[in-house]
Amino acid sequence: MFYRRLFNVPTWGFNKTFRDFDRFQRQMDELYGALSGGALPMPSAGVFPLTNATEDSDNYYVRAELPGVKSEDLDIQVTAKGVSISGERKIPVEGNNVKYHRREREAGKFSRSINLPDDIDVDKVDAKLENGILTMTIPKAEKTKPRQITVS
Amino acid sequence: MTDSKAKEIQVKPKHEVTSPAEQTKPGVVFTPSVDIFETERELTLLADLPGVAPENLTIDLRENTLTLTGEVAPFERANEEDILIEYEIGKYYRQFSLSNVIDQSKIDAKLTDGVLRLILPKVEEAKPRKIEVNT
């Protein structure tokens, strides 16, 4: 994805190929990371939650994995250029008499903002939280949508 | 400010399983993060499985080996193009071996908001019993 952005290669038709390439690239990075002692496996802002953003001709889609986060603990703000997601992941205390064998899940606050490449329609943003995945559908502003022009 | 208020969640990249057993389908396999704790009566397992619908989760317990497999249905549409990709989507797989004898008939599993809560009650003999001594 980094290379695609850098050289501004048109992605039509090559999407699958590039995805495979990205994956290969990442695996190589991981290998180097393992050899030289630690590198991030994926390009990331290093801020929780990890976020994926995609687009089609009408909308942007922002997705984040937030298992165990309730919708009332989530705060989403929309500006003309992007969205910000903040909230808290709570893990309730499980009584005093418990003995932990594993404790890998983490609780805490988070806050992250994502800038989108172009203007968005602030009034029509839709967000849903399903099976621990937040999906935001963000319509592009009318003026930035691609327009079909008929040749007369 | 209390401790829990000040703490911020750190990013933890998803951990890919290096050699999953019997990998027959293409795709990435991740290890879910879990909490396991024990009381006198039961063992509770909490697992983060974002994107797994209840019908796509398989829990298998045989000969004291517990296997969790969660399939994630792809939710991106074909005509979407990537802008920013920080995590990959794949299924979840993890195995545990249980030391205590579990009462298989009373296992209770709940999957809410992408978190599995699996309650494994111990069989009667494994529960501690207080024995009264009579004189």
Interface residues (C-beta under 8 A of the other chain):
Chain A: M1 T11 N15 R19 D22 L40 P41 M42 P43 S44 A45 G46 V47 F48 P49 L50 T51 N52 A53 T54 E55 D56 S57 Y60 Y61 R63 E65 L66 P67 G68 V69 K70 R89 I91 E94 G95 N97 V98 K99 Y100 H101 R102 R103 E104 R105 E106 A107 G108 K109 F110 S111 I114 L116 P117 L129 N131 G132 I133 T135
Chain B: S4 K5 K7 E8 I9 Q10 V11 K12 P13 K14 S33 V34 D35 I36 F37 E38 T39 E40 T44 L46 D48 L49 P50 G51 V52 A53 F75 E76 R77 N79 E80 E81 D82 I83 L84 I85 E86 Y87 E88 L111 D113 G114 V115
